[in-house]
Amino acid sequence: MKRQKVKTRMNRHKERISLSSVFLTKFLALIISITLLPGCVGIWAINNSEKTYEPEKVALGDRGHLSLKYPPKRLIKAEVVDKWGDPDEKVKESSSERWVYKQKKLSWAGLMPFIIVPIPLVIPTGHNKASLTFSEELLIKVKCEEQKIHNGFICGLWVNEMLGGSSNRDPACYWGEH
């Protein structure tokens, strides 16, 4: 009888050890998983902005996109039509003509809060456009709408590396325009 009580106590003790080791294993797995996450908390505003470029410093990329990679030269109408095709819209002004090209991808606007992962709260706002103004055959003015992530605040582990800074893995905060 005494031996049976001792065995029962030992079995209960083993069960407690087994349950606590399972709990400990799950707890450690959770802690390790959390440390591997970026741990970001913050918010960013996303919208579109228009930027003006000097006509002699741009080249044509994909339709509606400008490129600053290629050797720039002042473009003429025929080169634009060869690369991008006919414009989506032509507007005659007093002494010039403005051609508007829509980009293929949708543009978005809204907020993006970060709570470990980004949560995009955005809506489509149409297509960004590139506007080229010609005087006779020569390009004289270039405007292009671009998607931007503006003014925000973010804190967490490894934020510096995500935003192009040092990769020393220090916790950091960042605010302002990206």
Secondary structure, DSSP 8 states (H G I E B T S, - for coil): -HHHHHHHHHHHHHHHHHHHHHHHHHHHHHHHHHHHS--EEEEEEEEEEEEEE-GGG-EE-STT-EESSS-----BHHHHHHHH-S-SEEEE-SS-EEEEEEEEEEEEEEEEEEEESB--EEEEEEEEEEEEEEETTEEEEEEEEEEEEEEEEEEETTHHHHTTS--S---EEEEE--
